[in-house]
Amino acid sequence: MAKKAKAVSSRRKISSWGPGLLLISPSIILVGIFVYGLIIANFITSAKDVNTAPQVAGIKPTNFVFLENFKMLFGDEDFQHSLINLILFTVIFLIGTLVIGFLWAWLLERPIKGEGIFRSIFMFPMAISFVASGVVWRWLLNPATGESASGLNRLFQMMGLGFLQNSWTQNISFGILAIAVPAIWQLAGYVMALFLAGFRGIPTELREAARVDGATEWQLYRQIIFPQLAPIALSAVVIIGHMSLKSFDLIMSITDQRTYSTKVPAIDMYNYMTDNQYSNAAAVGTILLIIVAVFVVPYLIHDSKGGGR
């Protein structure tokens, strides 16, 4: 009887989740093939010597070289420069969006007239594609000076501030930081929306109780508001961080893919592909995947643990 009852119970469990599994099975199959299947194919390509164009008669036979492509990349000074650019861009992008987004949310969280208008203005850049905004910022950051100056350099010239004219994206030292400015402009509004939702989610009664207990504004923020906003800040760091690591279209729209001062690993991957160096391109993609996973996987683990409590 016990075995029969157990069999009936297992059949009921299967019948309960069976229709749901059948409903999502097409998505599981497609994700398995076009996401995880292609990730595995990319790993395999990165471990091979596929750095020549396919022959007319067929694909050229290749050998496994395992980590040789990665050793070559990390030993290449150009790729090292790309990694440094990526780190600088990510740090400035993160700090800029978090600080500006928080300040905007802090201002809008207070009762002000026309809040909806200001909120729309701050969020508007996010509605523009990186390619479209990149075209505009390419003109603004034009490195030309003198009679042919345009954009910001022309503005400085007209205002008598010619000493502020710069080569912007062409500057080897901070060219990538100039790219971070339009990136911050475009996504600071998104971070503002995250923080504003966090502010609005803090009960008013909690703030009033703290004030009744004699807490100053700084103590209120340090002891109550900031801890409540910590999960929002973590989400913003993960989202903005992984977007900055994969930056491609904005940089390509502002500068050429061969511009040394602003190139990042994603640009290198594109250049390797156009030069028929497929293994090197796959190796760069694998490196980017690992870097993004370092950001995202701990967050997903933390989020799953938080959801389980």
Secondary structure, DSSP 8 states (H G I E B T S, - for coil): -HHHHHHHHHHHHHHHHHHHHHHHHHHHHHHIIIIIIHHHHHHHHHTB---S--BTTB-----B-TTHHHHHHHH-HHHHHHHHHHHHHHHHHHHHHHHHHHHHHHHHHS--TTHHHHHHHHHGGGGS-HHHHHHHHHHHT----GGG--HHHHHHHHTT-GGG---GGG-TTTHHHHHHHHHHHHHHHHHHHHHHHHHHTS-HHHHHHHHHTT--HHHHIIIIIHHHHHHHHHHHHHHHHHHHHT--HHHHHHS-TT-GGG--HHHHHHHHHHTT-HHHHHHHHHHHHHHHHHHHHHHHHHHHHHHH-
